[in-house]
Amino acid sequence: MKNNLVSRLNRIEGQIRGVKGMIEKDTYCDDVLNQIAAVQSALNSVGKLLLEGHMKSCVIERIQEGDTDVIDELLVTVNKLMK
């Protein structure tokens, strides 16, 4: 899971450098905006994978330990991701 996330983030990093290069080269705005949308989509995918892993491990463990505050923490995080 960690290697998958790091690999995805490395690709996103390259995409962001590509967007920067497009702006520096005065690329047509619509093309840049489409690349930005692709970066946002890729970041959302990473966020979803990380959230899934968090819920299946960290959240379950904390609930099993009796820490129900993790639910409120999770709701705050999900709200941030959905903005």
C-alpha positions in Angstrom: 0.0 0.0 0.0 2.8 2.4 1.0 4.7 1.7 -2.2 1.6 2.2 -4.3 0.8 5.6 -2.7 4.4 6.8 -3.1 4.4 5.7 -6.7 1.2 7.6 -7.4 2.5 10.7 -5.6 5.7 10.5 -7.7 3.6 10.6 -10.9 1.5 13.5 -9.5 4.7 15.3 -8.7 5.7 14.9 -12.4 2.3 16.1 -13.5 2.7 19.2 -11.4 6.1 19.9 -12.9 4.5 19.4 -16.3 1.8 22.0 -15.5 4.4 24.4 -14.3 6.3 24.0 -17.6 3.1 24.5 -19.6 2.5 27.8 -17.8 6.1 28.9 -18.3 5.7 28.1 -22.1 2.4 30.0 -22.3 0.5 26.9 -23.3 -3.2 27.4 -24.2 -5.1 27.9 -21.0 -7.7 25.2 -21.6 -4.9 22.6 -22.0 -3.4 23.7 -18.7 -6.8 23.6 -17.0 -7.3 20.0 -18.3 -4.0 19.0 -16.8 -4.8 20.6 -13.5 -8.1 18.6 -13.5 -6.1 15.4 -14.1 -3.8 16.3 -11.2 -6.8 16.9 -8.9 -8.3 13.6 -9.9 -5.1 11.8 -9.2 -4.8 13.4 -5.8 -8.4 12.4 -5.0 -7.6 8.8 -5.9 -4.6 8.9 -3.5 -6.8 10.4 -0.8 -9.5 7.7 -1.3 -6.9 4.9 -1.0 -5.4 6.4 2.1 -8.8 7.0 3.6 -9.8 3.4 2.9 -6.6 2.1 4.5 -7.0 4.4 7.5 -10.6 3.2 8.1 -9.7 -0.5 7.8 -6.7 -0.2 10.2 -6.3 2.8 12.4 -9.9 3.6 12.9 -10.9 0.1 13.6 -8.0 -0.4 16.1 -8.9 2.8 18.0 -12.6 1.8 18.2 -11.6 -1.6 19.5 -9.5 0.1 22.1 -12.6 2.1 23.2 -11.6 5.4 21.6 -14.8 6.6 19.9 -13.4 10.1 19.4 -11.8 8.7 16.3 -15.3 8.9 14.6 -15.5 12.6 15.1 -11.9 13.0 13.8 -12.8 10.9 10.8 -15.9 13.0 10.0 -13.8 16.2 10.1 -11.3 14.6 7.7 -13.9 13.3 5.3 -15.5 16.8 5.2 -12.2 18.3 4.3 -11.6 15.8 1.6 -15.1 16.5 0.1 -14.6 20.2 -0.3 
